[in-house]
Amino acid sequence: MPERKGILVALAGQQNAGKSTLFNLLTGARQHVANYPGVTVDKKQGRYSDREGVVYTVDLPGTYSLSPFSMEERVAREFLLGERPDVVVDVLDAANLHRALHLTVQLSEMQQNLVLALNMMDVAARSGLQVDADRLAARTGLPVVSTVGNRGKGRGDLRRAVRSAAGQRGPSPLRVDYGPLEAAIQELERQLSSWPGLEELPLRWLALGLLQGDTEAVRLLRQHMGREAARGLQASAGRHIQVFEAQEGVDTGDHITRCRDEAIRGLLTEVIRSQREGRPTLTQRVDRIVLNRWIAPAFLVLTVFLIYQISIVWGYELTNHTWPLLAGLREWVAGLLPDAGFLVDPYTRSLGLWLVDSANTLLNYVPIFLILFALIALIEDSGYMARIAFILDKILHRFGLHGQSTLPLILGGVFAGGCAVPGVMATKGIPDQRARMATILTVPFMNCLAKVPLYTLLLGIFFPGEKTLMMFYISTMTLVFALLVSRLLTTTVLRGQETSPFIMELPRYHLPTITGVLRRAFDRTGQYIRKVGTVVLAVAVVVFVLLHFPGLPKAQQAEFAARAEAAVERFENALQGNAYAAAATGANLVPLMNYYTDYNRAKLNAAGAEGSRRVAERFQTRNPDFYPLVKPPPGDRDARKAWRELRVLARERKSLRREMREQRIVQSVLGSIGRGLEPITRFAGFDWKINVALLSSFAARESSVATLGVLFQPDEDGNATLEERMGEETRAGGATALLAVSMILFFALYPPCLATTLMVKVQTDSYRWMVFSIVFPTALGLTVASLVYSIGTAVGATGLQAMSAVYWGAVILLLLVGLLVRPPQPTPLRPTGERNHRRRLPFMGGA
């Protein structure tokens, strides 16, 4: 936090209590809010002003407790202890108050200056619960404000309560009596109070931490007292624990949890009244269906299928309407750039059109992403996203993952449209270290947003009639691969990592709002467009340079120039004595050639007779002298002869320019690298163009399609889509759907992009794991792609047959591993002192 003149307020609370919504309400920020736990994986900062000054506001990660196991808990604890905010707003879910107050008790023991925000009061009312905020305030001795964050209710009252509480820091009135353990707590408090420098720390919390083996409490003591003194206090706490457990016959940690629970039950007496005692809620009735052990898997698969069918299969039809607009944009940009030469264009024109082609190739998929993001937002806001985590928990556990691995996998793109960077970042909340590492290394296998264009491109070229089935294979296959790879990693290189139990909350179902769904769909699509305008275009510039350097040798340049001169000479000789010779030769030749290609391209893109008429009027106005040469008037023999000769010269020019482009790319730096990899990648069917595209995608996944879009460049007089251009050229070269399957499999297992690789380094704090995240998927992807392509070619399999064989083979292997092979055994947490404490789950009961 920056140096502040106002007050500092922290928002704390359990996951899915509406913290982020209240943060938006207080500060006006547009932070992403969704109806599933774990959205806030780091603290967010904002500010607002009232009559007395500035209020700096921090949204802490949602956490069920303040034990130091997950990254969320550590971030929240370190901030509360280090920054000592003036006020902590404890956001409580009014419909789950019993569970929520466990965190309140821990915040109180940490001597935080609390204001209770009783949020989701409307949800509690719909659930048949009456919550008396005044009685809760009287019982806890803390200020209580009723709020409905998503409707903007309670903001003024909450701001006033925060300002009023800011100057009233003191001992917390909320105190739990731990019965026979109180003597030990007070003795440890007395010992702690005798040490200078500990006055600012919560001594009762430290004492409880010592009795629970809290590593953070021990770390603080070592920091302030020194290692030897802290070890002495640990030994004293250990003796108290032995005496207590011998006398009471109960674990110390279990006793502390039970005392807190009993205190909360007594505190809530007459605070909550239920009007629907014994009657199931709407959420419970729906969950009986969607969480049924037999129906749940089928419903989940149907959900995934519908997402892909609606967004990618049906949504792809919208690209027929967007491509003419993007083609028109290219025409407009081309008109602003320097004119093309006969053989070689100015670099400004070449680079400008290169960038436009790179961007257009990806922007053409914007309609697909709008639909895709809207559907994902519907699932998030409804509350079904958390059910997916619940359904998959047992499956994930059998393959070495964790229930909380679900959110990172979803963010990474289980449904497609995600991104591996936030997916890897979200692993901070996984307390199980082994599952966390496995999740980090398998999140990049998901169908992130940037992979979808290549899949869509290949399906459009090679599987126009089987898109639905192929997209189903792709959408579920990546998760199958991720589970198998996770199991392989957790039983080999990750075998010795620590494990922890799974905690998950199922939120109530909500009816998504049209505004919220559309806002997130447009926001996420906007992020995609911004990425195209930054990372992808930056990569395109680098690729452009690498594909143009060092250029053609002088001997080849001279050869192409001689062939061009011969073609021009033949054209001029043919027009001798023609009435239009002056307009078509000499200095007019190159402008005429550009005029001719522009006219033909415009006619191809014209819609109907009216469109053709407008094109004719525009070009006739643009240059009346050239127009008869591209549209000969009836009966004008000279014009018709000139048009025929011009058409021949245009074909020769196109052929020469294409040959020059091919030779320049082949001899370029990137082309040389692509050709150098062909001996290895040829078993997967990849030629140097595909190698170049895959290399460029390491910087950004979208660059694969953008690079293919410019490697298979449109001719000057055409504006065909990349599917048409690439399909025509690859099929002419003998490519089949089997190559597309090989590319899809390799791309599904390909190493993470550069940004994700750097995030792997940040999350693991290890260059070794960063390198592993590159090398291992590369070897795996190339091996799988090579085997499928080589075997498929040998047996004469079609692309669909090969994909079906790989998919069902992987599914069968998944079932064998999951059902017959013993899952990875847990590795207990290592001792931090004299005792080895297991994690205890917080109370998960309802109100």
QUINORJO-V867877 format. One record per residue. N is the residue number from 0. RES is the residue in three letters. PHI is phi in degrees with one decimal (NA if undefined). Layout:
n: [N;N]
res: [RES;RES]
phi: [PHI;PHI]
This chain:
n: [0;1;2;3;4;5;6;7;8;9;10;11;12;13;14;15;16;17;18;19;20;21;22;23;24;25;26;27;28;29;30;31;32;33;34;35;36;37;38;39;40;41;42;43;44;45;46;47;48;49;50;51;52;53;54;55;56;57;58;59;60;61;62;63;64;65;66;67;68;69;70;71;72;73;74;75;76;77;78;79;80;81;82;83;84;85;86;87;88;89;90;91;92;93;94;95;96;97;98;99;100;101;102;103;104;105;106;107;108;109;110;111;112;113;114;115;116;117;118;119;120;121;122;123;124;125;126;127;128;129;130;131;132;133;134;135;136;137;138;139;140;141;142;143;144;145;146;147;148;149;150;151;152;153;154;155;156;157;158;159;160;161;162;163;164;165;166;167;168;169;170;171;172;173;174;175;176;177;178;179;180;181;182;183;184;185;186;187;188;189;190;191;192;193;194;195;196;197;198;199;200;201;202;203;204;205;206;207;208;209;210;211;212;213;214;215;216;217;218;219;220;221;222;223;224;225;226;227;228;229;230;231;232;233;234;235;236;237;238;239;240;241;242;243;244;245;246;247;248;249;250;251;252;253;254;255;256;257;258;259;260;261;262;263;264;265;266;267;268;269;270;271;272;273;274;275;276;277;278;279;280;281;282;283;284;285;286;287;288;289;290;291;292;293;294;295;296;297;298;299;300;301;302;303;304;305;306;307;308;309;310;311;312;313;314;315;316;317;318;319;320;321;322;323;324;325;326;327;328;329;330;331;332;333;334;335;336;337;338;339;340;341;342;343;344;345;346;347;348;349;350;351;352;353;354;355;356;357;358;359;360;361;362;363;364;365;366;367;368;369;370;371;372;373;374;375;376;377;378;379;380;381;382;383;384;385;386;387;388;389;390;391;392;393;394;395;396;397;398;399;400;401;402;403;404;405;406;407;408;409;410;411;412;413;414;415;416;417;418;419;420;421;422;423;424;425;426;427;428;429;430;431;432;433;434;435;436;437;438;439;440;441;442;443;444;445;446;447;448;449;450;451;452;453;454;455;456;457;458;459;460;461;462;463;464;465;466;467;468;469;470;471;472;473;474;475;476;477;478;479;480;481;482;483;484;485;486;487;488;489;490;491;492;493;494;495;496;497;498;499;500;501;502;503;504;505;506;507;508;509;510;511;512;513;514;515;516;517;518;519;520;521;522;523;524;525;526;527;528;529;530;531;532;533;534;535;536;537;538;539;540;541;542;543;544;545;546;547;548;549;550;551;552;553;554;555;556;557;558;559;560;561;562;563;564;565;566;567;568;569;570;571;572;573;574;575;576;577;578;579;580;581;582;583;584;585;586;587;588;589;590;591;592;593;594;595;596;597;598;599;600;601;602;603;604;605;606;607;608;609;610;611;612;613;614;615;616;617;618;619;620;621;622;623;624;625;626;627;628;629;630;631;632;633;634;635;636;637;638;639;640;641;642;643;644;645;646;647;648;649;650;651;652;653;654;655;656;657;658;659;660;661;662;663;664;665;666;667;668;669;670;671;672;673;674;675;676;677;678;679;680;681;682;683;684;685;686;687;688;689;690;691;692;693;694;695;696;697;698;699;700;701;702;703;704;705;706;707;708;709;710;711;712;713;714;715;716;717;718;719;720;721;722;723;724;725;726;727;728;729;730;731;732;733;734;735;736;737;738;739;740;741;742;743;744;745;746;747;748;749;750;751;752;753;754;755;756;757;758;759;760;761;762;763;764;765;766;767;768;769;770;771;772;773;774;775;776;777;778;779;780;781;782;783;784;785;786;787;788;789;790;791;792;793;794;795;796;797;798;799;800;801;802;803;804;805;806;807;808;809;810;811;812;813;814;815;816;817;818;819;820;821;822;823;824;825;826;827;828;829;830;831;832;833;834;835;836;837;838;839;840;841;842;843;844;845;846]
res: [MET;PRO;GLU;ARG;LYS;GLY;ILE;LEU;VAL;ALA;LEU;ALA;GLY;GLN;GLN;ASN;ALA;GLY;LYS;SER;THR;LEU;PHE;ASN;LEU;LEU;THR;GLY;ALA;ARG;GLN;HIS;VAL;ALA;ASN;TYR;PRO;GLY;VAL;THR;VAL;ASP;LYS;LYS;GLN;GLY;ARG;TYR;SER;ASP;ARG;GLU;GLY;VAL;VAL;TYR;THR;VAL;ASP;LEU;PRO;GLY;THR;TYR;SER;LEU;SER;PRO;PHE;SER;MET;GLU;GLU;ARG;VAL;ALA;ARG;GLU;PHE;LEU;LEU;GLY;GLU;ARG;PRO;ASP;VAL;VAL;VAL;ASP;VAL;LEU;ASP;ALA;ALA;ASN;LEU;HIS;ARG;ALA;LEU;HIS;LEU;THR;VAL;GLN;LEU;SER;GLU;MET;GLN;GLN;ASN;LEU;VAL;LEU;ALA;LEU;ASN;MET;MET;ASP;VAL;ALA;ALA;ARG;SER;GLY;LEU;GLN;VAL;ASP;ALA;ASP;ARG;LEU;ALA;ALA;ARG;THR;GLY;LEU;PRO;VAL;VAL;SER;THR;VAL;GLY;ASN;ARG;GLY;LYS;GLY;ARG;GLY;ASP;LEU;ARG;ARG;ALA;VAL;ARG;SER;ALA;ALA;GLY;GLN;ARG;GLY;PRO;SER;PRO;LEU;ARG;VAL;ASP;TYR;GLY;PRO;LEU;GLU;ALA;ALA;ILE;GLN;GLU;LEU;GLU;ARG;GLN;LEU;SER;SER;TRP;PRO;GLY;LEU;GLU;GLU;LEU;PRO;LEU;ARG;TRP;LEU;ALA;LEU;GLY;LEU;LEU;GLN;GLY;ASP;THR;GLU;ALA;VAL;ARG;LEU;LEU;ARG;GLN;HIS;MET;GLY;ARG;GLU;ALA;ALA;ARG;GLY;LEU;GLN;ALA;SER;ALA;GLY;ARG;HIS;ILE;GLN;VAL;PHE;GLU;ALA;GLN;GLU;GLY;VAL;ASP;THR;GLY;ASP;HIS;ILE;THR;ARG;CYS;ARG;ASP;GLU;ALA;ILE;ARG;GLY;LEU;LEU;THR;GLU;VAL;ILE;ARG;SER;GLN;ARG;GLU;GLY;ARG;PRO;THR;LEU;THR;GLN;ARG;VAL;ASP;ARG;ILE;VAL;LEU;ASN;ARG;TRP;ILE;ALA;PRO;ALA;PHE;LEU;VAL;LEU;THR;VAL;PHE;LEU;ILE;TYR;GLN;ILE;SER;ILE;VAL;TRP;GLY;TYR;GLU;LEU;THR;ASN;HIS;THR;TRP;PRO;LEU;LEU;ALA;GLY;LEU;ARG;GLU;TRP;VAL;ALA;GLY;LEU;LEU;PRO;ASP;ALA;GLY;PHE;LEU;VAL;ASP;PRO;TYR;THR;ARG;SER;LEU;GLY;LEU;TRP;LEU;VAL;ASP;SER;ALA;ASN;THR;LEU;LEU;ASN;TYR;VAL;PRO;ILE;PHE;LEU;ILE;LEU;PHE;ALA;LEU;ILE;ALA;LEU;ILE;GLU;ASP;SER;GLY;TYR;MET;ALA;ARG;ILE;ALA;PHE;ILE;LEU;ASP;LYS;ILE;LEU;HIS;ARG;PHE;GLY;LEU;HIS;GLY;GLN;SER;THR;LEU;PRO;LEU;ILE;LEU;GLY;GLY;VAL;PHE;ALA;GLY;GLY;CYS;ALA;VAL;PRO;GLY;VAL;MET;ALA;THR;LYS;GLY;ILE;PRO;ASP;GLN;ARG;ALA;ARG;MET;ALA;THR;ILE;LEU;THR;VAL;PRO;PHE;MET;ASN;CYS;LEU;ALA;LYS;VAL;PRO;LEU;TYR;THR;LEU;LEU;LEU;GLY;ILE;PHE;PHE;PRO;GLY;GLU;LYS;THR;LEU;MET;MET;PHE;TYR;ILE;SER;THR;MET;THR;LEU;VAL;PHE;ALA;LEU;LEU;VAL;SER;ARG;LEU;LEU;THR;THR;THR;VAL;LEU;ARG;GLY;GLN;GLU;THR;SER;PRO;PHE;ILE;MET;GLU;LEU;PRO;ARG;TYR;HIS;LEU;PRO;THR;ILE;THR;GLY;VAL;LEU;ARG;ARG;ALA;PHE;ASP;ARG;THR;GLY;GLN;TYR;ILE;ARG;LYS;VAL;GLY;THR;VAL;VAL;LEU;ALA;VAL;ALA;VAL;VAL;VAL;PHE;VAL;LEU;LEU;HIS;PHE;PRO;GLY;LEU;PRO;LYS;ALA;GLN;GLN;ALA;GLU;PHE;ALA;ALA;ARG;ALA;GLU;ALA;ALA;VAL;GLU;ARG;PHE;GLU;ASN;ALA;LEU;GLN;GLY;ASN;ALA;TYR;ALA;ALA;ALA;ALA;THR;GLY;ALA;ASN;LEU;VAL;PRO;LEU;MET;ASN;TYR;TYR;THR;ASP;TYR;ASN;ARG;ALA;LYS;LEU;ASN;ALA;ALA;GLY;ALA;GLU;GLY;SER;ARG;ARG;VAL;ALA;GLU;ARG;PHE;GLN;THR;ARG;ASN;PRO;ASP;PHE;TYR;PRO;LEU;VAL;LYS;PRO;PRO;PRO;GLY;ASP;ARG;ASP;ALA;ARG;LYS;ALA;TRP;ARG;GLU;LEU;ARG;VAL;LEU;ALA;ARG;GLU;ARG;LYS;SER;LEU;ARG;ARG;GLU;MET;ARG;GLU;GLN;ARG;ILE;VAL;GLN;SER;VAL;LEU;GLY;SER;ILE;GLY;ARG;GLY;LEU;GLU;PRO;ILE;THR;ARG;PHE;ALA;GLY;PHE;ASP;TRP;LYS;ILE;ASN;VAL;ALA;LEU;LEU;SER;SER;PHE;ALA;ALA;ARG;GLU;SER;SER;VAL;ALA;THR;LEU;GLY;VAL;LEU;PHE;GLN;PRO;ASP;GLU;ASP;GLY;ASN;ALA;THR;LEU;GLU;GLU;ARG;MET;GLY;GLU;GLU;THR;ARG;ALA;GLY;GLY;ALA;THR;ALA;LEU;LEU;ALA;VAL;SER;MET;ILE;LEU;PHE;PHE;ALA;LEU;TYR;PRO;PRO;CYS;LEU;ALA;THR;THR;LEU;MET;VAL;LYS;VAL;GLN;THR;ASP;SER;TYR;ARG;TRP;MET;VAL;PHE;SER;ILE;VAL;PHE;PRO;THR;ALA;LEU;GLY;LEU;THR;VAL;ALA;SER;LEU;VAL;TYR;SER;ILE;GLY;THR;ALA;VAL;GLY;ALA;THR;GLY;LEU;GLN;ALA;MET;SER;ALA;VAL;TYR;TRP;GLY;ALA;VAL;ILE;LEU;LEU;LEU;LEU;VAL;GLY;LEU;LEU;VAL;ARG;PRO;PRO;GLN;PRO;THR;PRO;LEU;ARG;PRO;THR;GLY;GLU;ARG;ASN;HIS;ARG;ARG;ARG;LEU;PRO;PHE;MET;GLY;GLY;ALA]
phi: [NA;-71.7;-60.4;-121.4;-103.3;-93.4;-110.2;-111.3;-121.9;-113.3;-99.5;-120.4;162.8;-75.1;-62.6;68.5;-91.6;94.6;-61.1;-63.0;-65.4;-66.8;-59.5;-62.2;-64.6;-72.8;-101.7;81.7;-70.9;-106.4;-74.1;-64.1;-124.6;-140.4;-91.8;-155.8;-68.2;88.5;-64.5;-86.3;-104.5;-154.7;-79.4;-108.6;-117.2;-155.5;-157.5;-149.6;-123.1;-123.9;-65.7;-101.9;142.8;-91.0;-120.3;-80.7;-122.3;-124.7;-95.8;-79.8;-60.1;-67.4;-150.5;-82.1;-153.2;-115.0;-80.5;-89.2;-102.9;-89.3;-64.9;-59.8;-62.2;-67.4;-61.2;-63.3;-64.8;-62.8;-68.5;-64.1;-79.2;-83.0;-88.7;47.4;-58.9;-64.5;-142.0;-113.8;-87.1;-89.5;-84.1;-109.5;-79.5;-61.5;-85.8;-136.3;-67.2;-58.5;-67.0;-66.0;-71.9;-63.6;-70.0;-59.1;-60.4;-67.2;-64.6;-64.5;-66.6;-83.8;61.1;-84.4;-82.0;-100.4;-126.7;-92.8;-99.6;-82.4;-91.8;60.0;-63.5;-67.3;-66.9;-61.0;-64.6;-66.7;-85.2;82.1;-107.7;-108.8;-109.8;-90.7;-65.6;-65.1;-68.0;-63.1;-63.6;-67.4;-72.5;-90.2;74.9;-116.9;-66.1;-125.3;-124.1;-83.1;-138.9;-131.4;-59.7;-75.2;-114.5;75.7;-91.6;97.0;-62.8;-61.5;-62.3;-67.8;-63.1;-67.3;-64.3;-62.6;-64.4;-67.6;-76.2;-61.5;-101.1;-123.6;-64.5;-173.7;-58.5;-70.6;-75.4;-89.8;-136.9;-100.0;-90.7;-95.1;56.7;-63.7;-90.4;-61.6;-61.5;-66.3;-62.6;-66.4;-66.1;-66.9;-61.2;-63.9;-65.3;-68.2;-67.3;-80.5;-95.8;-69.6;96.4;-99.7;-60.9;-83.4;-94.7;-73.8;-66.8;-64.8;-64.5;-63.3;-63.3;-63.4;-63.0;-63.3;-73.7;-104.0;70.1;-71.1;-66.1;-68.9;-62.6;-64.3;-62.4;-63.5;-64.6;-62.3;-67.3;-96.4;-112.2;100.0;-64.2;-66.9;-63.6;-64.4;-64.7;-64.3;-66.7;-60.3;-64.3;-62.3;-62.3;-60.0;-66.6;-60.5;-63.9;-61.9;-64.1;-63.1;-68.4;-69.1;-78.0;-96.2;67.8;-140.3;-65.4;-58.9;-62.4;-64.3;-64.6;-61.9;-64.0;-65.2;-63.5;-62.5;-63.7;-64.9;-64.3;-67.9;-60.9;-66.6;-64.9;-86.2;-57.4;66.0;-85.3;-118.6;-127.8;-106.2;-96.7;-126.0;-59.9;86.3;-90.6;-70.3;-81.5;-59.9;-60.8;-65.6;-67.0;-67.9;-65.3;-61.7;-94.3;-73.4;-107.0;-60.9;-60.7;-95.8;-82.5;-55.2;-62.2;-65.3;-65.8;-65.5;-63.0;-62.7;-61.8;-61.4;-60.6;-65.9;-60.3;-71.2;-63.6;-72.6;-81.3;-94.9;-74.6;-76.6;-64.6;-62.0;-62.5;-68.4;-66.4;-65.6;-96.8;-82.7;-62.5;-57.6;-66.4;-68.8;-64.4;-63.6;-61.9;-62.0;-62.5;-65.6;-64.4;-60.0;-69.4;-85.2;-85.7;-57.3;-65.3;-71.4;-86.1;-68.8;-114.8;-116.7;-91.3;-58.8;-60.3;-62.4;-71.2;-60.9;-67.6;-60.3;-70.1;-59.5;-66.9;-63.8;-63.8;-62.4;-69.0;-60.5;-58.2;-88.5;-65.2;-64.4;-96.2;-57.7;-58.3;-62.3;-71.1;-59.2;-66.7;-61.6;-67.9;-64.7;-66.6;-65.4;-63.0;-59.8;-67.6;-62.4;-70.0;-71.6;102.9;-73.7;-58.8;-68.1;-64.4;-60.7;-61.9;-64.3;-63.6;-86.5;-57.3;-63.0;-65.9;-60.2;-61.4;-67.5;-111.2;86.0;-97.0;-130.8;-54.9;-79.1;-73.0;-61.9;-61.4;-57.6;-66.2;-66.1;-62.5;-72.3;124.2;-56.4;-92.2;78.8;87.7;-90.2;-149.6;-68.2;-63.2;-64.7;-62.3;-67.7;-61.7;-69.7;-69.6;-58.1;-84.6;-88.3;-73.5;-80.5;-64.7;-66.5;-65.9;-62.8;-64.0;-64.2;-67.2;-57.0;-82.0;-108.8;-54.6;-62.3;-74.7;-66.9;-82.9;-65.1;-50.2;-74.3;-82.2;-59.3;-56.6;-67.9;-59.2;-62.3;-61.2;-66.8;-68.3;-65.6;-84.3;-105.3;-131.8;-63.0;-96.4;-123.1;-60.1;-60.5;-64.7;-64.6;-68.1;-63.8;-58.1;-63.4;-64.5;-98.3;-63.7;-64.3;-68.5;-60.7;-60.4;-61.8;-66.4;-64.7;-66.8;-60.8;-64.5;-62.0;-70.1;-71.3;-99.5;-126.2;-68.8;-105.3;-58.7;-87.5;-73.8;-77.6;-128.2;-146.7;-75.2;-104.3;-123.6;-148.0;-112.1;-99.1;-71.4;-70.5;-73.1;-127.1;-85.0;-61.1;-94.6;-60.6;-62.0;-64.1;-65.2;-66.0;-62.5;-70.2;-61.7;-72.9;-62.4;-69.7;-66.0;-62.2;-62.8;-62.9;-64.7;-64.1;-66.6;-60.7;-78.3;-120.7;-62.3;-65.3;-68.1;-64.0;-63.1;-61.4;-63.7;-62.6;-63.2;-57.6;-63.8;-68.3;-87.8;-107.4;-106.4;-89.8;92.1;-75.7;-61.4;-59.8;-62.9;-68.7;-59.1;-64.5;-63.9;-64.2;-64.3;-65.6;-64.8;-66.3;-62.4;-63.7;-65.2;-65.4;-62.1;-61.2;-64.0;-66.0;-62.9;-66.9;-97.0;-61.4;81.1;-80.5;-64.3;-104.2;-60.6;-64.1;-76.9;-112.2;-125.3;66.2;-67.0;-84.0;-64.3;-64.6;-57.9;-66.8;-61.0;-65.3;-62.6;-64.5;-66.5;-62.4;-64.5;-62.0;-65.7;-64.6;-66.7;-64.3;-89.8;-70.0;-101.3;75.7;-65.6;-66.9;-64.5;-63.7;-64.0;-66.8;-61.1;-60.3;-65.7;-65.0;-75.7;-67.3;-72.7;-62.2;-155.7;-62.1;-71.4;-81.8;-57.2;-62.1;-81.4;-105.5;-139.7;-59.3;-64.9;-58.3;85.6;-91.3;-66.2;-62.1;-63.4;-68.7;-64.6;-61.2;-64.8;-63.6;-67.2;-65.2;-65.6;-64.5;-63.2;-62.8;-66.1;-65.2;-62.1;-60.2;-64.1;-64.5;-63.3;-66.0;-62.2;-61.6;-63.1;-61.0;-65.8;-64.0;-69.1;-59.1;-91.2;-76.9;-61.5;-68.4;-63.2;-64.8;-64.2;-59.9;-68.5;-65.0;-87.0;-57.5;-58.7;-88.9;-85.1;-63.7;-67.8;-92.3;87.9;-83.6;-95.5;-67.8;-66.5;-65.3;-59.7;-63.3;-62.8;-69.5;-63.8;-65.0;-72.8;-65.4;-71.3;-158.6;-55.8;-60.1;-65.6;-61.5;-71.7;-60.9;-68.6;-61.4;-62.5;-99.4;-68.4;-97.8;-67.1;-72.3;-71.1;-60.9;-103.8;-136.7;-134.5;-68.2;-69.6;-62.5;-55.8;-68.9;-66.9;-68.5;-62.7;-64.1;-74.2;-69.7;-66.0;-64.6;-87.2;94.4;-69.7;-126.5;-62.9;-63.9;-64.0;-60.7;-62.7;-61.0;-64.8;-62.3;-65.1;-64.8;-67.1;-66.6;-104.6;-64.6;-59.2;-62.6;-67.6;-58.5;-62.5;-68.2;-60.0;-64.8;-68.4;-61.0;-61.6;-63.8;-73.8;-96.7;53.7;-150.4;-71.4;-62.7;-69.8;-62.8;-65.3;-60.4;-66.2;-94.8;-70.1;-61.6;-63.9;-62.3;-63.7;-65.5;-63.5;-68.1;-65.0;-62.8;-62.0;-66.4;-64.3;-64.8;-67.8;-66.9;-67.5;-61.0;-66.4;-65.1;-94.6;72.8;-76.1;-79.8;-61.7;-66.2;-63.6;-64.4;-64.5;-64.2;-64.3;-63.3;-63.2;-71.3;-64.0;-66.4;-63.9;-62.6;-62.2;-60.4;-65.4;-63.2;-66.5;-71.3;-96.5;-102.6;-96.4;-63.6;-66.5;-56.5;-81.4;-64.5;-105.9;-63.4;-60.6;-73.0;-62.8;-105.8;-145.9;-81.6;-116.6;-113.2;-94.4;-85.8;-75.7;-109.7;-77.4;-68.4;-61.2;-117.4;-75.3;-89.6;-72.5]
